[in-house]
Amino acid sequence: MSKESAVVLLDFWASPFCMRVKIAMAEKGVEHEHREEDLFGGKSDLLLKSNPVYQKVPVLLHGGKPVCESTIIVSYIDETWPSPPLLPPCPYGQAQARFWADFIDKKVFDAGCNIWRSKGEEQEAAKDFIEILKQLEGALGEDDFFGGDSFGFVDVILIGLASWFYAYEKLGGFKVEDQCPKFSAWMKKCMQRESVAKVLPDPEKIYEFVTMMKKMHGIE
Amino acid sequence: MSKESAVVLLDFWASPFCMRVKIAMAEKGVEHEHREEDLFGGKSDLLLKSNPVYQKVPVLLHGGKPVCESTIIVSYIDETWPSPPLLPPCPYGQAQARFWADFIDKKVFDAGCNIWRSKGEEQEAAKDFIEILKQLEGALGEDDFFGGDSFGFVDVILIGLASWFYAYEKLGGFKVEDQCPKFSAWMKKCMQRESVAKVLPDPEKIYEFVTMMKKMHGIE
Protein backbone atom coordinates (compact mmCIF):
# COMPACT_ATOMS: atom_id res chain seq x y z
CA MET A 1 0.00 0.00 0.00
CA SER A 2 1.42 3.40 -0.95
CA LYS A 3 1.92 6.07 1.67
CA GLU A 4 -0.80 8.19 0.00
CA SER A 5 -3.44 5.50 0.41
CA ALA A 6 -2.33 3.95 3.74
CA VAL A 7 -5.13 3.60 6.30
CA VAL A 8 -4.21 3.67 9.99
CA LEU A 9 -6.68 3.38 12.88
CA LEU A 10 -5.81 4.78 16.29
CA ASP A 11 -7.83 2.35 18.38
CA PHE A 12 -8.73 1.17 21.88
CA TRP A 13 -10.12 -2.35 22.20
CA ALA A 14 -12.99 -1.56 24.63
CA SER A 15 -14.22 1.62 22.88
CA PRO A 16 -17.62 1.08 21.23
CA PHE A 17 -16.82 4.12 19.09
CA CYS A 18 -13.72 2.39 17.71
CA MET A 19 -15.77 -0.79 17.12
CA ARG A 20 -18.02 1.14 14.70
CA VAL A 21 -15.08 2.13 12.59
CA LYS A 22 -13.66 -1.41 12.54
CA ILE A 23 -17.07 -2.90 11.60
CA ALA A 24 -17.48 -0.37 8.76
CA MET A 25 -13.99 -1.23 7.44
CA ALA A 26 -14.70 -4.97 7.76
CA GLU A 27 -17.95 -4.53 5.77
CA LYS A 28 -16.02 -2.77 3.01
CA GLY A 29 -12.88 -4.92 3.15
CA VAL A 30 -10.64 -1.91 3.84
CA GLU A 31 -7.12 -3.07 4.74
CA HIS A 32 -5.60 -1.02 7.51
CA GLU A 33 -2.93 -0.82 10.12
CA HIS A 34 -4.16 -0.91 13.70
CA ARG A 35 -2.44 0.98 16.53
CA GLU A 36 -3.69 0.35 20.04
CA GLU A 37 -3.56 3.46 22.22
CA ASP A 38 -2.59 3.28 25.90
CA LEU A 39 -5.34 5.57 27.20
CA PHE A 40 -4.34 5.12 30.84
CA GLY A 41 -0.53 5.03 30.49
CA GLY A 42 -0.25 7.93 28.05
CA LYS A 43 -1.73 8.78 24.68
CA SER A 44 0.59 8.72 21.64
CA ASP A 45 1.94 11.94 20.14
CA LEU A 46 0.25 10.89 16.90
CA LEU A 47 -3.17 10.85 18.65
CA LEU A 48 -2.61 14.23 20.32
CA LYS A 49 -1.47 15.75 17.04
CA SER A 50 -4.20 14.13 14.92
CA ASN A 51 -7.14 15.03 17.19
CA PRO A 52 -6.06 18.17 19.05
CA VAL A 53 -9.66 19.22 19.81
CA TYR A 54 -10.79 16.09 21.71
CA GLN A 55 -7.59 13.98 22.02
CA LYS A 56 -9.75 10.87 21.74
CA VAL A 57 -9.86 7.62 19.79
CA PRO A 58 -10.90 6.65 17.21
CA VAL A 59 -8.89 8.57 14.65
CA LEU A 60 -8.66 7.31 11.09
CA LEU A 61 -5.57 8.44 9.21
CA HIS A 62 -5.98 8.10 5.44
CA GLY A 63 -2.83 8.93 3.52
CA GLY A 64 -1.68 10.69 6.72
CA LYS A 65 -4.77 12.94 6.93
CA PRO A 66 -6.81 12.53 10.13
CA VAL A 67 -10.58 12.05 10.35
CA CYS A 68 -12.06 12.30 13.85
CA GLU A 69 -15.37 11.50 15.59
CA SER A 70 -16.61 7.98 14.99
CA THR A 71 -19.92 8.70 13.24
CA ILE A 72 -18.17 11.12 10.89
CA ILE A 73 -15.46 8.48 10.25
CA VAL A 74 -18.10 5.86 9.35
CA SER A 75 -19.70 8.38 6.97
CA TYR A 76 -16.24 9.09 5.45
CA ILE A 77 -15.57 5.36 5.01
CA ASP A 78 -18.94 4.94 3.30
CA GLU A 79 -18.19 7.76 0.85
CA THR A 80 -14.57 6.74 0.20
CA TRP A 81 -15.18 3.00 -0.26
CA PRO A 82 -18.75 2.97 -1.60
CA SER A 83 -19.29 -0.81 -1.91
CA PRO A 84 -21.32 -2.21 -0.23
CA PRO A 85 -23.14 1.01 0.72
CA LEU A 86 -24.08 1.68 4.35
CA LEU A 87 -26.13 4.87 3.91
CA PRO A 88 -29.28 4.64 1.75
CA PRO A 89 -29.00 6.09 -1.77
CA CYS A 90 -31.71 8.78 -1.44
CA PRO A 91 -31.32 12.04 0.53
CA TYR A 92 -34.45 11.32 2.61
CA GLY A 93 -33.19 7.87 3.65
CA GLN A 94 -29.81 9.41 4.48
CA ALA A 95 -31.46 12.08 6.64
CA GLN A 96 -33.43 9.40 8.52
CA ALA A 97 -30.26 7.33 9.08
CA ARG A 98 -28.33 10.40 10.27
CA PHE A 99 -31.21 11.30 12.63
CA TRP A 100 -31.09 7.92 14.39
CA ALA A 101 -27.29 7.83 14.44
CA ASP A 102 -27.38 11.26 16.12
CA PHE A 103 -30.06 10.06 18.58
CA ILE A 104 -27.82 7.09 19.47
CA ASP A 105 -24.80 9.37 19.90
CA LYS A 106 -26.74 11.71 22.19
CA LYS A 107 -28.37 9.05 24.35
CA VAL A 108 -27.11 5.48 24.52
CA PHE A 109 -23.54 5.65 25.86
CA ASP A 110 -24.31 8.33 28.45
CA ALA A 111 -27.37 6.42 29.69
CA GLY A 112 -25.19 3.31 30.02
CA CYS A 113 -22.53 5.28 31.92
CA ASN A 114 -25.25 6.38 34.35
CA ILE A 115 -25.74 2.69 35.21
CA TRP A 116 -22.11 1.77 35.86
CA ARG A 117 -21.23 5.09 37.50
CA SER A 118 -24.19 4.89 39.88
CA LYS A 119 -23.70 4.41 43.59
CA GLY A 120 -26.78 2.45 44.63
CA GLU A 121 -29.19 3.86 42.03
CA GLU A 122 -28.36 1.40 39.27
CA GLN A 123 -31.96 0.26 38.83
CA GLU A 124 -33.28 3.81 38.37
CA ALA A 125 -30.55 4.43 35.77
CA ALA A 126 -31.46 1.11 34.13
CA LYS A 127 -35.07 2.27 33.71
CA ASP A 128 -33.94 5.35 31.77
CA PHE A 129 -31.64 3.18 29.66
CA ILE A 130 -34.46 0.75 28.81
CA GLU A 131 -36.70 3.67 27.76
CA ILE A 132 -34.06 4.68 25.19
CA LEU A 133 -33.82 1.11 23.87
CA LYS A 134 -37.63 1.06 23.55
CA GLN A 135 -37.50 4.21 21.42
CA LEU A 136 -34.92 2.51 19.21
CA GLU A 137 -37.04 -0.64 19.09
CA GLY A 138 -39.92 1.56 17.84
CA ALA A 139 -37.69 2.95 15.08
CA LEU A 140 -36.65 -0.59 14.10
CA GLY A 141 -40.31 -1.63 13.77
CA GLU A 142 -40.72 -5.00 12.07
CA ASP A 143 -37.54 -4.73 10.01
CA ASP A 144 -34.53 -7.01 10.37
CA PHE A 145 -32.15 -4.06 10.49
CA PHE A 146 -32.38 -0.28 10.94
CA GLY A 147 -31.48 -0.08 7.27
CA GLY A 148 -34.54 -2.24 6.38
CA ASP A 149 -33.62 -5.63 4.90
CA SER A 150 -29.91 -5.00 4.93
CA PHE A 151 -27.31 -4.12 7.57
CA GLY A 152 -26.56 -0.40 7.22
CA PHE A 153 -25.33 2.85 8.74
CA VAL A 154 -27.49 2.92 11.91
CA ASP A 155 -26.74 -0.75 12.61
CA VAL A 156 -22.99 -0.02 12.42
CA ILE A 157 -23.34 3.00 14.74
CA LEU A 158 -25.38 1.09 17.34
CA ILE A 159 -24.05 -2.47 17.46
CA GLY A 160 -20.63 -1.59 18.95
CA LEU A 161 -22.40 -0.06 21.95
CA ALA A 162 -24.21 -3.38 22.47
CA SER A 163 -20.92 -4.99 23.55
CA TRP A 164 -21.33 -3.08 26.83
CA PHE A 165 -24.95 -4.15 27.41
CA TYR A 166 -24.01 -7.36 29.26
CA ALA A 167 -22.13 -5.23 31.84
CA TYR A 168 -25.12 -2.85 32.13
CA GLU A 169 -27.45 -5.84 32.60
CA LYS A 170 -25.31 -7.32 35.38
CA LEU A 171 -24.94 -3.99 37.19
CA GLY A 172 -28.49 -2.73 36.58
CA GLY A 173 -30.29 -6.01 37.27
CA PHE A 174 -32.22 -6.33 34.00
CA LYS A 175 -32.22 -8.29 30.75
CA VAL A 176 -32.51 -6.52 27.37
CA GLU A 177 -34.13 -9.71 26.04
CA ASP A 178 -36.97 -9.48 28.60
CA GLN A 179 -37.53 -5.74 28.22
CA CYS A 180 -37.01 -5.30 24.46
CA PRO A 181 -37.32 -8.68 22.69
CA LYS A 182 -37.27 -7.23 19.15
CA PHE A 183 -34.22 -5.13 19.96
CA SER A 184 -32.56 -8.23 21.39
CA ALA A 185 -33.35 -10.18 18.21
CA TRP A 186 -31.77 -7.36 16.18
CA MET A 187 -28.59 -7.61 18.30
CA LYS A 188 -28.39 -11.36 17.66
CA LYS A 189 -28.86 -10.89 13.91
CA CYS A 190 -26.06 -8.31 13.84
CA MET A 191 -23.75 -10.50 15.88
CA GLN A 192 -24.12 -13.33 13.38
CA ARG A 193 -22.41 -11.16 10.75
CA GLU A 194 -18.72 -11.86 10.30
CA SER A 195 -17.86 -8.13 10.30
CA VAL A 196 -19.47 -7.71 13.73
CA ALA A 197 -18.49 -11.06 15.29
CA LYS A 198 -14.80 -10.53 14.60
CA VAL A 199 -14.78 -6.97 15.99
CA LEU A 200 -16.91 -7.12 19.16
CA PRO A 201 -14.95 -8.23 22.23
CA ASP A 202 -16.13 -10.89 24.70
CA PRO A 203 -18.82 -9.25 26.91
CA GLU A 204 -17.14 -10.78 29.99
CA LYS A 205 -13.96 -8.83 29.14
CA ILE A 206 -16.00 -5.60 28.86
CA TYR A 207 -17.61 -6.41 32.22
CA GLU A 208 -14.12 -6.82 33.76
CA PHE A 209 -13.08 -3.51 32.15
CA VAL A 210 -16.13 -1.73 33.56
CA THR A 211 -15.42 -3.23 37.01
CA MET A 212 -11.86 -1.89 36.77
CA MET A 213 -13.24 1.54 35.75
CA LYS A 214 -15.59 1.52 38.75
CA LYS A 215 -12.59 0.88 41.02
CA MET A 216 -10.60 3.67 39.34
CA HIS A 217 -13.51 6.07 39.93
CA GLY A 218 -13.92 4.92 43.54
CA ILE A 219 -17.41 3.46 42.88
CA GLU A 220 -17.79 0.06 44.53
CA MET B 1 -46.08 23.68 -6.39
CA SER B 2 -47.46 20.13 -6.27
CA LYS B 3 -48.28 18.47 -2.97
CA GLU B 4 -45.45 15.96 -3.57
CA SER B 5 -42.82 18.68 -3.82
CA ALA B 6 -44.22 21.23 -1.34
CA VAL B 7 -41.68 22.45 1.22
CA VAL B 8 -42.96 23.60 4.63
CA LEU B 9 -40.79 24.87 7.48
CA LEU B 10 -42.01 24.67 11.06
CA ASP B 11 -40.16 27.68 12.41
CA PHE B 12 -39.57 29.95 15.39
CA TRP B 13 -38.17 33.42 14.67
CA ALA B 14 -35.56 33.53 17.48
CA SER B 15 -34.23 29.97 17.03
CA PRO B 16 -30.67 29.99 15.62
CA PHE B 17 -31.31 26.40 14.54
CA CYS B 18 -34.22 27.53 12.37
CA MET B 19 -32.09 30.34 10.96
CA ARG B 20 -29.63 27.78 9.56
CA VAL B 21 -32.36 26.09 7.62
CA LYS B 22 -33.71 29.39 6.26
CA ILE B 23 -30.22 30.53 5.21
CA ALA B 24 -29.56 27.22 3.43
CA MET B 25 -32.88 27.52 1.56
CA ALA B 26 -32.14 31.16 0.67
CA GLU B 27 -28.73 30.16 -0.73
CA LYS B 28 -30.41 27.52 -2.92
CA GLY B 29 -33.50 29.55 -3.82
CA VAL B 30 -35.87 26.92 -2.38
CA GLU B 31 -39.43 28.26 -2.26
CA HIS B 32 -41.25 27.21 0.86
CA GLU B 33 -44.18 27.86 3.12
CA HIS B 34 -43.31 29.13 6.57
CA ARG B 35 -45.32 28.26 9.68
CA GLU B 36 -44.40 30.05 12.90
CA GLU B 37 -44.80 27.83 15.97
CA ASP B 38 -46.11 29.22 19.25
CA LEU B 39 -43.54 27.54 21.51
CA PHE B 40 -44.88 29.16 24.67
CA GLY B 41 -48.63 29.07 23.94
CA GLY B 42 -48.73 25.52 22.59
CA LYS B 43 -46.95 23.60 19.85
CA SER B 44 -48.95 22.62 16.78
CA ASP B 45 -50.18 19.07 16.30
CA LEU B 46 -48.18 19.00 13.08
CA LEU B 47 -44.95 19.69 15.03
CA LEU B 48 -45.74 17.04 17.66
CA LYS B 49 -46.56 14.48 14.97
CA SER B 50 -43.62 15.37 12.73
CA ASN B 51 -40.95 15.33 15.43
CA PRO B 52 -42.24 12.94 18.12
CA VAL B 53 -38.76 12.27 19.52
CA TYR B 54 -37.76 15.86 20.38
CA GLN B 55 -40.95 17.91 19.67
CA LYS B 56 -38.72 20.80 18.59
CA VAL B 57 -38.34 23.21 15.68
CA PRO B 58 -37.05 23.30 13.03
CA VAL B 59 -38.83 20.60 11.08
CA LEU B 60 -38.70 20.60 7.30
CA LEU B 61 -41.61 18.86 5.60
CA HIS B 62 -40.83 17.94 2.00
CA GLY B 63 -43.78 16.44 0.17
CA GLY B 64 -45.26 15.84 3.63
CA LYS B 65 -42.26 13.82 4.89
CA PRO B 66 -40.52 15.33 7.95
CA VAL B 67 -36.80 15.90 8.36
CA CYS B 68 -35.66 16.86 11.89
CA GLU B 69 -32.54 18.23 13.57
CA SER B 70 -31.17 21.39 11.95
CA THR B 71 -27.72 20.18 10.88
CA ILE B 72 -29.28 17.09 9.32
CA ILE B 73 -31.86 19.33 7.58
CA VAL B 74 -29.09 21.54 6.12
CA SER B 75 -27.33 18.40 4.86
CA TYR B 76 -30.63 17.17 3.35
CA ILE B 77 -31.19 20.53 1.63
CA ASP B 78 -27.66 20.40 0.21
CA GLU B 79 -28.23 16.93 -1.22
CA THR B 80 -31.74 17.61 -2.53
CA TRP B 81 -31.03 20.99 -4.15
CA PRO B 82 -27.35 20.64 -5.07
CA SER B 83 -26.71 24.11 -6.56
CA PRO B 84 -24.83 26.02 -5.26
CA PRO B 85 -23.17 23.33 -3.11
CA LEU B 86 -22.60 23.92 0.61
CA LEU B 87 -20.56 20.80 1.46
CA PRO B 88 -17.22 20.36 -0.32
CA PRO B 89 -17.18 17.80 -3.18
CA CYS B 90 -14.54 15.43 -1.71
CA PRO B 91 -15.19 13.00 1.18
CA TYR B 92 -12.28 14.42 3.19
CA GLY B 93 -13.57 18.00 2.90
CA GLN B 94 -17.03 16.77 3.86
CA ALA B 95 -15.65 14.99 6.94
CA GLN B 96 -13.84 18.18 8.01
CA ALA B 97 -16.99 20.27 7.53
CA ARG B 98 -19.08 17.74 9.48
CA PHE B 99 -16.46 17.72 12.26
CA TRP B 100 -16.70 21.49 12.78
CA ALA B 101 -20.50 21.52 12.43
CA ASP B 102 -20.62 18.85 15.15
CA PHE B 103 -18.19 20.86 17.32
CA ILE B 104 -20.45 23.92 16.97
CA ASP B 105 -23.53 21.84 17.83
CA LYS B 106 -21.85 20.42 20.94
CA LYS B 107 -20.41 23.68 22.25
CA VAL B 108 -21.62 27.10 21.10
CA PHE B 109 -25.31 27.31 22.06
CA ASP B 110 -24.83 25.65 25.46
CA ALA B 111 -21.88 27.92 26.28
CA GLY B 112 -24.02 30.94 25.35
CA CYS B 113 -26.89 29.66 27.54
CA ASN B 114 -24.44 29.49 30.43
CA ILE B 115 -23.97 33.26 30.06
CA TRP B 116 -27.65 34.26 30.04
CA ARG B 117 -28.72 31.64 32.57
CA SER B 118 -26.00 32.70 35.04
CA LYS B 119 -26.86 34.39 38.30
CA GLY B 120 -23.87 36.63 38.93
CA GLU B 121 -21.20 34.50 37.19
CA GLU B 122 -21.74 35.88 33.70
CA GLN B 123 -18.08 36.87 33.28
CA GLU B 124 -16.79 33.38 34.15
CA ALA B 125 -19.26 31.89 31.66
CA ALA B 126 -18.15 34.49 29.09
CA LYS B 127 -14.52 33.32 29.43
CA ASP B 128 -15.51 29.74 28.52
CA PHE B 129 -17.57 31.06 25.61
CA ILE B 130 -14.65 33.10 24.28
CA GLU B 131 -12.36 30.03 24.48
CA ILE B 132 -14.75 28.19 22.16
CA LEU B 133 -14.80 31.11 19.71
CA LYS B 134 -10.98 31.11 19.77
CA GLN B 135 -10.96 27.42 18.79
CA LEU B 136 -13.28 28.25 15.91
CA GLU B 137 -11.10 31.21 14.95
CA GLY B 138 -8.16 28.79 14.79
CA ALA B 139 -10.14 26.52 12.45
CA LEU B 140 -11.01 29.51 10.25
CA GLY B 141 -7.31 30.43 9.94
CA GLU B 142 -6.68 33.06 7.27
CA ASP B 143 -9.65 32.08 5.12
CA ASP B 144 -12.66 34.29 4.40
CA PHE B 145 -15.11 31.50 5.26
CA PHE B 146 -14.96 28.10 6.96
CA GLY B 147 -15.50 26.66 3.51
CA GLY B 148 -12.34 28.45 2.24
CA ASP B 149 -13.04 31.15 -0.37
CA SER B 150 -16.76 30.50 -0.49
CA PHE B 151 -19.63 30.51 2.02
CA GLY B 152 -20.38 26.87 2.86
CA PHE B 153 -21.80 24.29 5.24
CA VAL B 154 -19.97 25.31 8.44
CA ASP B 155 -20.72 29.00 7.81
CA VAL B 156 -24.45 28.20 7.51
CA ILE B 157 -24.37 26.12 10.72
CA LEU B 158 -22.56 28.82 12.72
CA ILE B 159 -23.84 32.21 11.53
CA GLY B 160 -27.40 31.79 12.90
CA LEU B 161 -25.94 31.38 16.38
CA ALA B 162 -24.15 34.72 15.95
CA SER B 163 -27.50 36.55 16.10
CA TRP B 164 -27.46 35.82 19.84
CA PHE B 165 -23.90 37.11 20.40
CA TYR B 166 -24.96 40.74 20.98
CA ALA B 167 -27.11 39.54 23.92
CA TYR B 168 -24.20 37.45 25.27
CA GLU B 169 -21.88 40.46 24.94
CA LYS B 170 -24.25 42.73 26.85
CA LEU B 171 -24.86 40.18 29.61
CA GLY B 172 -21.28 38.86 29.80
CA GLY B 173 -19.50 42.22 29.55
CA PHE B 174 -17.25 41.47 26.55
CA LYS B 175 -16.91 42.23 22.86
CA VAL B 176 -16.32 39.46 20.31
CA GLU B 177 -14.51 42.03 18.15
CA ASP B 178 -11.94 42.72 20.91
CA GLN B 179 -11.41 39.08 21.86
CA CYS B 180 -11.57 37.40 18.44
CA PRO B 181 -11.05 40.00 15.67
CA LYS B 182 -10.77 37.46 12.85
CA PHE B 183 -13.92 35.71 13.99
CA SER B 184 -15.66 39.07 14.14
CA ALA B 185 -14.53 39.86 10.58
CA TRP B 186 -15.95 36.50 9.47
CA MET B 187 -19.31 37.40 11.06
CA LYS B 188 -19.39 40.70 9.19
CA LYS B 189 -18.57 39.03 5.86
CA CYS B 190 -21.39 36.54 6.38
CA MET B 191 -23.85 39.25 7.35
CA GLN B 192 -23.20 41.07 4.09
CA ARG B 193 -24.67 38.13 2.18
CA GLU B 194 -28.28 38.58 1.17
CA SER B 195 -29.21 35.04 2.32
CA VAL B 196 -27.94 35.83 5.82
CA ALA B 197 -29.02 39.49 6.08
CA LYS B 198 -32.64 38.69 5.26
CA VAL B 199 -32.85 35.80 7.75
CA LEU B 200 -31.03 37.04 10.87
CA PRO B 201 -33.27 39.07 13.20
CA ASP B 202 -32.30 42.41 14.74
CA PRO B 203 -29.85 41.64 17.62
CA GLU B 204 -31.80 44.09 19.85
CA LYS B 205 -34.90 41.90 19.40
CA ILE B 206 -32.93 38.81 20.41
CA TYR B 207 -31.63 40.72 23.44
CA GLU B 208 -35.23 41.55 24.41
CA PHE B 209 -36.18 37.89 23.89
CA VAL B 210 -33.29 36.71 26.11
CA THR B 211 -34.31 39.27 28.77
CA MET B 212 -37.85 37.84 28.64
CA MET B 213 -36.44 34.30 28.96
CA LYS B 214 -34.39 35.37 31.99
CA LYS B 215 -37.57 36.67 33.62
CA MET B 216 -39.45 33.45 32.77
CA HIS B 217 -36.66 31.44 34.41
CA GLY B 218 -36.58 33.73 37.44
CA ILE B 219 -33.03 34.96 36.69
CA GLU B 220 -32.75 38.71 37.16
Interface residues (C-beta under 8 A of the other chain):
Chain A: V53 H62 K65 V67 C68 E69 I72 I73 S75 Y76 E79 T80 P91 Y92 Q94 A95 R98 F99 D102 F103 Q135
Chain B: V53 H62 K65 V67 C68 E69 I72 I73 S75 Y76 E79 T80 P91 Y92 Q94 A95 R98 F99 D102 F103 Q135
